[in-house]
Amino acid sequence: MSERTKNNEESNETSEDHISALPDDLLLDVLSLLTADEAVQTCVLARRWRDLWRYLPSLSFVVEKPSAEAPTFRSTEHFNEFVNRLIALREPLPLVDCEIDLYQTDTSEFNNDETFPYPYLNQWIEYALTCQAQFLRVIVDDRIDQKFLLNVPLVSRHLMTLHLNNVDLLCSMDFSSCTPVLEDLEVSSCDIHARTVSSRSLKHLYIVNCHFSIGYRTLFSTPSLNSLHLAYFDGMIPLTESMPLLERAFVRLEFSSDHRYCINFAVEDCGDQSRVGCFGYPNQSVLLNGLSNAINLVLIAGPEEYIFRSDLASCCVFGKLKSLVLNEWVAIIDLDTLASVLQHSPIHERLTLRLEDSGHLVRAIGPEENYGPREQPFACTHLKVVNIECEQADEKVRKILKLLSSCGILAEQISIKKIYGFWLDRFSFETLPE
């Protein structure tokens, strides 16, 4: 035996595998940073690693995007087989979190298969809930033509965070059985059929690009909510119950069906308070009463949306409101709506008016006596800062300035900033100060 070979063997015998020497809990934490298929592949590293993946506290099932250079899975069938096999072999232990992120593996331009390519997804979700997952995230790529129908009861007393993307929610959204731990619910690009979104423990609700029913209003019964983000949805505008702990809310109405499905064919609120009218809740607020405890509030609406204006007629008071962002809906007919907002915000400190198109403001420029609201003047004693962002400071903007002046707002408290090529897509929670 040569001296070099002998030295190499001695070196191998004395060398240590420091990673394998780590305790199981730490190794499992490391494996949890990998996708499930990557974690399983570590079984070939050494005898110590052979069965570790069976005890994973976190599972991440991810199908690579079609653009991936070297995809792990040859097809959706290959992926389905892998997930089912892993679930069958994994030890029956609780899960901390489970992520399922699905793309269409068929990269052909046209996919004629009418069947959803991941037929076991409901079973995988049920498995995660059965294993007491605390965090569950299900993402279905919108390039998959077939809609996934979620019909598994979302019932778990361990689930803290639930994120759903691009699914058809046939299941109930009554999360009473998830009390007291469910705090974070994010739903995007989903069809929501539930009549009620209910949870006494939920603190953060994020609903974007979703489809609500056009036959009824979905009720939000979330009394512990701290933050709400509701935007880019169609169907009937949801009905909100009281949220006494609400701190931050962002609501954008632009594509709702309320104005399109009025049986009286009115573009705005037709005034019909009957069950079949465009409002349908006589003397009851749809949104704003539920948001009236917010400290920071963003209310954005297209010119044809009337619910905010209808809600203000219920005389809700924003008793905790400090910061408010509005766009031109607040002055689309006259200045009474803006005056009502100011009058019902007794400790309001900061107002931002973002006026994308001043052409929508105050449709008819009347004589001087029509510049202000019909009610008697009032003072906004707590309002410190008013920011007006517009493309053009024209006569219609000056009408707003006159109203503010009549409320005791000094010129030095008002800032006017011209914005060119302004887009409402900028609106988000980022517009709200901490």
Secondary structure, DSSP 8 states (H G I E B T S, - for coil): --HHHHHHHHHHHH---TTTTS-HHHHHHHHTTS-HHHHHHGGGS-GGGTTGGGG-SEEEEE---TT-SS-S-SSHHHHHHHHHHHHHHS-S---SEEEEEE-----SS-----S-S-TTHHHHHHHHHHTT-SEEEEEE-TT-SS-EEE-S----SS--EEEEESEEE-S-EE-GGGTTT--EEEEES-EE--SEEE-SS--EEEEES-B--SSS--EEE-TT-SEEEEES-EES--EE---TT--EEEEEESEESTTTT-TT--SS-----STTSSS-STT--SSHHHHTT-SEEEEEE-TT--HHHHHHTT----TT--EEEEEGGGGSS-SHHHHHHHHT-TT--EEEEEES-GGGSSSS---GGGSS-SS-----SS--EEEEEES---HHHHHHHHHHHHTT--GGGEEEEE-SS--GGG-SGGGS--
